[in-house]
Amino acid sequence: MSSAGISREQWSTRAGFVLAAVGSAVGLGNIWRFPFVAAESGGAEFLLVYILFICLVGLPAILTEFVVGRKTGRNPVSALQEIGSGLWRYLGWLFVLTTFVVMSYYSVVAGWTVRYALLGLEGQYAASMSGAEQQFLQVGQGIQTVGFHALFLVLVFGIVDLGVQRGIELAAKLMVPVIVLILIGLAGWATTLEGASEAYSFYLSPELGAVTAHWTSIVPSAAGQAFFTLSLGFGVMLVYSSYLGEDRNLVTDGSIILGLDTVVAVTVGLIIFPVLFTGGTPPGGQGVEVLFTSLSSAFGGLSAGGAIGAVFFATVAIAALSSAISLIEVIVSYLVDERGIPRRRATGAICGALFVFGIAPAVDTDLLELYDGFADGVLVVLGGLLFTAYVSWMWADEAAEELSHGITNSNSGRLSRCWIWLVRVPVVTVLVVSLVLGVAEVWGECPHI
């Protein structure tokens, strides 16, 4: 029950909460965005900085959403109205805006994954890069793309409409283990490919000189990816923790979620880069379509590549679905909790609005890439910055006390204060720098008169 006395659903088990949070984290952020961002940012150099961000920034930051969610038992808009003052009370609306922008093109990309899985089953992957690029022009935009965008939103509606336990939690318990097991199997298969050695060198052997030389592009990319993949800056983890019905060790749960998310991200690279190098299409700066053009052409040139590609893209589609339901829930939870709108009607209205707003990126991939750059480089980081700054400086005592609940260690108070200062200084500083660099990058890519 929330602090406002509103009766709300809760997770039936701890595993349900953890798997749902992991499901949110391991979606397209890990399997679609991670490879092309890593490729654009140098491979191993990006991976090194990314893992540092996950450990030093990701865990302290995810705990800020956990403590606010569990303490208030509210959705992001209402939670910030409860704990905030002045303009801070409206911060939750930034989460809603970010979620809406991301989902408007996220579902388009998810539709691509379904289409590419079907192409694999039909054995229709183009065997050359030029052929794959032409194929993507047909798959990536147009009327059929709008149709698959709609189909994916229908699947999201079907799960979210069922509620927290029968919908989101049950789906996570089924989907997340399947995703992890298939990815591990594909990673084992990738070690047998001819290009595996060269791929592992690109992906796992960083050069520190390259990091220092290109830090202005690597840092915002790594920070944005870390927040994107952990669903931070959206309010997802705040919503999910608001459904917790008992005091649990949030540090332990957060560590498990981050650990599983990072394992999935690294494993995806262990699959994709060997396939690309073996297929003769080393990763580069192709942008949002890299997973589809480069990977499908590589699968097209491999023995049994169609079947393996179908399994891979189907897994990506499942991961996208597990993440999308968490993003939708951010907005649906507000409409259900505070506006008294029945869940089915709220979910249908949001999915309908997302369909309309997603038509533009569905017919123009350049616009989709612009959406993604703005959301990843600006909105996600801005939301994370403002939220962590407020919690660590303006709501610090309440946050530290909430974190200590469920921690049986006698030094829980000291741990909580240490966590507050980790958020106050390293996390906030990194996010400020990342936001400045991200805004500069987006501004540089925008057409100017």
PyMOL commands that set and color helices and strands:
alter all, ss='L'
color gray80, all
select helices_A, chain A and resi 14-25+28-40+44-72+76-83+86-121+129-139+143-160+164-190+196-204+208-213+215-229+236-242+250-278+290-300+305-339+343-363+365-393+396-404+412-445
alter helices_A, ss='H'
color red, helices_A
deselect
rebuild
show_as cartoon
